[in-house]
Amino acid sequence: MAARVARKFKRECYISRKLKSNNITRYYFSTAASSANSLNIPKTAPHFSKKGMLLTGATMGLLIGGGAYASTVDEATFCGWLFNATKLVNPFFSFMDPEVAHRLAVSAAARGWVPIEKRPDPSILELEVWGRRFSNPIGLAAGFDKNAEAVEGLLGLGFGFVEVGSVTPAPQEGNPKTRIFRLPEEGAIINRCGFNSEGIVVVAKRLGAQHGKRKLETSSTTSSAGDEVVHGGKAGPGILGVNLGKNKTSEDATADYVQGVHTLSQYADYLVINISSPNTPGLRQLQGRKKLKDLVKKVQAARDEMQWGEEGPPPLLVKIAPDLSKQDLEDIAAVALALRVDGLIISNTTIQRPDPVSKNPVSEETGGLSGKPLFDLSTNILKDMYILTKGKIPLIGCGGISSGEDAYKKIRAGAILVQLYTSFAYGGPALIPKIKTELAECLEKGGYKSIYEAVGADCRQP
């Protein structure tokens, strides 16, 4: 960059000398003087010329010097600068309508206008789940990139995994706007989007194109480096989850989920049956014991009847709500154990309004609440489910995580992986390396050598 700026500066100096040699400068000053006489302006040469040259020279010098200095800085330091610089942009998003800000954020990630994490994750955060290697357990929850527009950019931010969706078979607009509401003082969001989705066909084309591109780039890197690269997911580093939903007007929920499996499972490192959104009428009724058992059995059969290579079919998870009774949790745990569900995500948003949200006028809006006020509720459900499943099913902790300590508490409550959403919407890319660093420190202070050792620590008998 510094060399490019220097060449541009030299070229401008050369052009300036050439113009003077052709008497263009004299013509300019004579014309300016006659114009000044007609307007009764003193006959003085415009002094912006000299000052402008000095300013231009100083600016060029700073650019050249800055570019030269930046080229000497190690990659890790420069990467840190880029992530910290995103903090300067975050305040501008707070002045926008929440859905407009969301769209801009997704578009920025889709176009590569976000920093790329070049620094390696702390080795203590590396783990293996479902036979896949995760460089860290911090993931992005479904709902942010609903239509799989920005998978590459979001994985590049340093997430261990990214979950897209929820994807519905047919395109649908979702609920009427306005449907997203901020509660910044509480670090929370209320949304009633209602599975707005571009539909399964559009998402499949997008994932197919991204899948091919990532595989090509990974194979190119492997061959040029000469070393074998251990892939995280099907298409390269970073794990991709696909969250499946049903259409609002669909009378056969099972058929919708089966269609999602048939169309999108080839691109997914894991699949999620979302039956816990509070914004689609009747959806949460599928969490009942009989309906859940029938649904999971049919979706598993649809997945298993497809042809798979040595890797086998993608794991199938179920995402549940935090607003469940003890009996509901026992029923879900029984079904999950009996049918050998590959994992549970705990939890989705809540229809409750715990303090201090209840004192905020915005709390009267209908929809699911996410963010800090959800943390305790979702973590208690997570702990209950870890105990009910006897630690035999991988659990993903989701709800209210905004720091490494929060992630650590989720892991001690039974989660093997965790997911962010609302805190990422507020904190931006700089939050990701911060949480990873803090989590690594928490594990080390707790005397753990790996995440596995900490999973469910708060649920064990002394």
N, C-alpha and C positions, 0 to 999 in steps of 0.2 A: 504493500500500500504506500509506504514511504517513497519507494522508487517511482511509483506512478505519479504521486503528487509533485515530486521534484522535476520529472520530465515535463509536466504540465506548466510549471512555473517557468522553466527555461524557454518553452515554446512561446509563452506570453511575452517574455522579455524580448525575444527575437522579433516578434511581430511588432512590438512597440518601437524598436529601433528602425525597423523597415519603414514604418509609417512616417517617422521623422525624416528619414532620408528622402522621402518623396514629397516633402514640403506640405504634407497633409496637416501637420501640427500648426504650421504658420497660417494656413488657410482657416483652420478652426479658430485661432485666436483673433484673426482679423475680422472674421464674421461675428464672433462674440463681442468684439469691441464696438463694431458699428451698431449691433443690437443694443449694447449698453448705452451708446450716445442717444439713440432714439427714445430710450426709456429713462434718460437722465440718471443712469447708474454710473458710479465712478469707474474710470478705465483701469481696472485691475484684473490681472489674470485670475481665473477661478482657482482658489487655493485648495479646492477639494482634490485637485490633481495630485499635488504633492502629498497631502495627507492620505489620500486614497492609496497612493503607491506605498507609503509607509505602512498603512494598515494591512494592505494586501501582502506585503513582504513579511510582516509580523505573523499574520495568520498562516501563511505558507510555512514559515519557519516552525511555528508550533505544530502544524500538521506533520511536517517532515520529522521533527524531533519526537513528537508523540508516536508516530508510526514506527520510527526506528526503535523507540523504547519498548513499545508493545511487542515488537518482534523478538525482543530479548527476554520477555517475561515467560516463565514456564506455563505450560498449557493449563495446569491445575489452577494457578493463580488467576489467569485470564478468564477461565471458566467461572470461577467464583465471582469475579467482577460482573460478568454478564448476568448471573442469577440475581445478584444483589441489585443490579440496575433495574430489574423488573419491579422492584418496590416503588420506584418513582412513577411507574405507569398506573399502578393499582388504584390510587385515589381518583383518577379520571373516570374509571369504570363505575365508581360509586355514585357519580352524578347522572348516569344513564339509567334508562328503564332496565330492570333486571334481565328481561328476556333479550333486549337489544345487546346488552353487555355480554350475555351468554353467547349470542350468535357471533359477536366480534371475537370473543376468546377462542371459540371453536375454529373460526375462519383463520385466525392468526396461527393456530397450531397446524391447521391443514396446509397452510402456505409456507410453513417453515419459518415463521417470524417469531420463533421462541428459541431460547438458548438450548444447546445440546449438552447433556452431561457427559463430560469426558473423563471425569475422575472415577476411579474404581470405588465400588461400595466397600464398606468395612467387611472384612472376611467373616466376622461373627454373625453377620446378617444373612449369609448365604444358606440356602436350605433346599430340600427336595420334597415335593409333594406330587402325588399322582405320577411319579416317574419323571417329572419335569424339574429342571433346575431353575430356581428363582434366585436372582442375584441379591434380592432383598424382599422382605414380606410386605412392602408398602404398595398398595394398588389404588387405582382410580375406580370408583364405583360406577355402576350403570346410571344413566341419566344425564351425564355430562356430554358424551359423544353419542347421541341417540342413533345417528345414522351412519356411523363408522366413517366419518369424513376425515378424521385426523389421527388415525392409529399410529402412524409412523412418528408424527411430531410429538404426541403424548408419551409414547414409549421413550422417545429421545430425551424427555425431561428427566428421566431417571427413575420412573416408576418400575417396580418389579413386575407388575402386570397391569393391564388395562382391560376393563370390561365395557363393551359397547351395548347399546340398546336402551330400553326394551324395544325390540323389533316386532312389529305386528305383521301378519300375512298380507293384509291389504293396507294401502296408504290411508291414513286418517289424520284429521286436523287436530284432534284432541279437544279439550274443553275450550270455551270461549275465553279470549283475553279480556282483561288482565288476569293472569293466573300464577304469577310468581311474586312473592312479597318478602322484602328484606326486614330483618329485625337485627340491625348491626350491633346495638348495645348488648344484645343477648348472644351474638354470634350465631344467629339462627336464620333459617329460611322456611317459609311456608309455600308449598306449591300444590297446584291442582291441575297439572298439565294434562293428565288423562291419556298417557301413551300416544302423544303426537309422534307420528312416524312416517317416513317416506315409503315404507313398505318393504317387504322381503326381497322383491326382485331388484330394486335399486341397491339395497344394502349388499346383496349377493354379488352384484357386478362390481361394486366398490371394493368389497373384501377380496374378490378374486384378483383384481388388478393390483391391489396392495400386496397380496400374498405372493404373487409372481415377482413383483419388484423387490420385495424384501429377500426372497430366496435367491434371486439373481445377484443382489448386492452382497449377500452373505457368502455365496459360493465364490464370487470374485475376490472378496477379501481373503477367503481361505486359501485360494490358489496363489495369490500374490504374497501372502505372508509365509506360506510354506508350512504352516502348522495347522493341526486339526483344531477347529473351533467347536467348543461344546455348545450346542444350540439350547436355548431355553425353551422355545416353542417350535411349532411346525415350520415356521418360515424364518427363524433366526432368533437372536437374543430378544428377550422380552416375551411374556406370556399374554395371549389374547383370549379373553372370555367373551362369549356372546350370550346376552340376556334375552330370553324369548317372552313375549307377551301375547295376549289375545285381543282381537278386535272388540270394540265396545258393543257392536250389534250382533256379534257372533253368538249363535245358540249352541254351538258345539266347541267348547273350550279345548277339549282333547285334540280335535282335528287341527286347531290352530297351532298347538304346540308341536304336534307331529309334523306338520308342514314346515315349521321352523327347523326342526331337526333334519329333515330330509334335504332342505335347501342350504342350510348354513353350517352344519356340523363339520363339513370337510375343511373349513377355514378356522375352526375353533380349537383352542387347546383345552377349553372346558365349556360346557353349556349350563345355562341357568334357567330353571322354570320359575318365572316370577308370578307368584299367586298371592302377593301381599301388598300390592299398591292399594291405597285407600281411595284412589281417584277413578277406578273403573267399577261400575256397579256390579255387585255379586262376585267379584274376583276373590275376595278373602274367604268366601264360603268354601272354596276349594281346599282350604286348610283343614277341614273336618276329616276325621279318620277314614271313613269309607271313600269319600270323594278323592282324597289325596292318594289313597292306595290304588284305586282304579286308574287315576291319572298317571301316576309314576310308572305303574306296570306297563301301560300302553306306550308311553313315551320311551321307556327303556327298550321295549320290543322293537319300536320303530328305529331306534338307533342301532340295535344289535343286528337287525336284519340287513343292514347295509354292509357293503364289502369294505373291509379295512385291512391295511398292511400290517407290518410287524408291530407298529406302535399301538394298534388296537383302537377302539372307539374312544372319543373324548369323554372325560368324566362328566357325570350329570349331577348337578346340584339343585337344591330347592332354596329359594329365598323366602323367609318367613317374616311376619310382622312382630312388632314388640308388644302389641295390644292383645296378648293371649292369656287365657286362664291357665292355671296349673294343669287342668285336665287336657286342655288343648296341647300343651307342651308334651305331656305324657303320650298323647295319641301320635303326635308328629314323631317323637323319638321312637316309638314302637314301630311305626311304618318305616322309618329310615333304617332301623336296624334289621327289620325283617326283609326288606327289599334291597338291602345293601346299597343305599343311596351313597354316592361318592362324596357328598359334602353338603353342608348347610350354610347359608349366609344369614347372619343374625346382626342387624335386622334392617328392615325397610323403615320408612318414616312412620311417625305416630300421629294418631288423631287426638291424643291427649295434649293438654296445655299446662305442663308443669311450671311451677314458679322458677324464675321471675317472668316467664312469658305471659302467664295469665293476666298480669297487670298491664300488659302492653295492648293498646287498642287494636293493633294489627292481628292479635291473637283470635279475634272474632271471625277472621277469614276462614272459610272451610279449606281443607286440604291437609296434606301430610307435613308435619314439622320435622325438620332435620337440623343438625348442628349441635352445639354444646349442650343445650337442655335435654337432648336425647341420650347423652352419654350414660348416665347412671341407669336409666331404664333399660337400654339395650345391653349394657354390660351385665346387669343382673339376669336378664333372659339368657345371655350367652353362658353365664356360669351354671344356670339351671340345666341348660341343654347339654353342657359338657358332662355334668353328673349323670343325667338321664341316659345319655348315649355311652356312658362309661369310658369316655375318651377314645372310642373306637372309630369315630367319624371325624374327618377334618372339618373344622369350623372356621369360617371367615368372620371376623369381628368388624362390624360397620355401624357407625352412629356416634357422632360427636367427637371424633378424634381430631385434635388440633395441635398436638405436641408429641414428642417422642415418649414422654411419660405416659400420655394417654394410650399410645400404642402398646407400651409395656404392660399397662394394666389390663388391656384387652387380651394380650397373650397369656398373662398369669391367670386370667379368668377362663381360658380354654381355647383361645384362637390360635391357629397356626399361621394365618395370614390376616391382614387388616386392610380396610379400604377407607379412602377419604372422599369427600364430596364438598360439603359446605365450607369447610376450612380452606380447601383449595380455591373455591370461588372467591373467598375473601382475601386469602393470603398470596395467591398466585404461585408461580414456579419456585420462588425463593423458599417456600415452605418445605418443599420436598427434601433437599439436602439437609435442612435443619432438623427435620423429624428423624431422618436416618442417623445423623450424628448423635442426637439425643438418645435414641433407642439403643444404639451401640453402647453408649456410656451407661445407661440404666442396666443393661445386661451384665456389663463388666462389674459394676458396683454391686450387683446382686450375687456375684460369684458364679455366673453362668458362662459356660464356654460356647454355647450355641443356643439358638432359639428353642430347639427341641426340649432342652432341659427346663425351660421356663414355662412351657405350655401347661396350663392347668395348675400351676403351683398353688394358687389360692383355693383350689378345690380339694386338695389332698389332705388326708388325715395326718396330724402330727405324728 
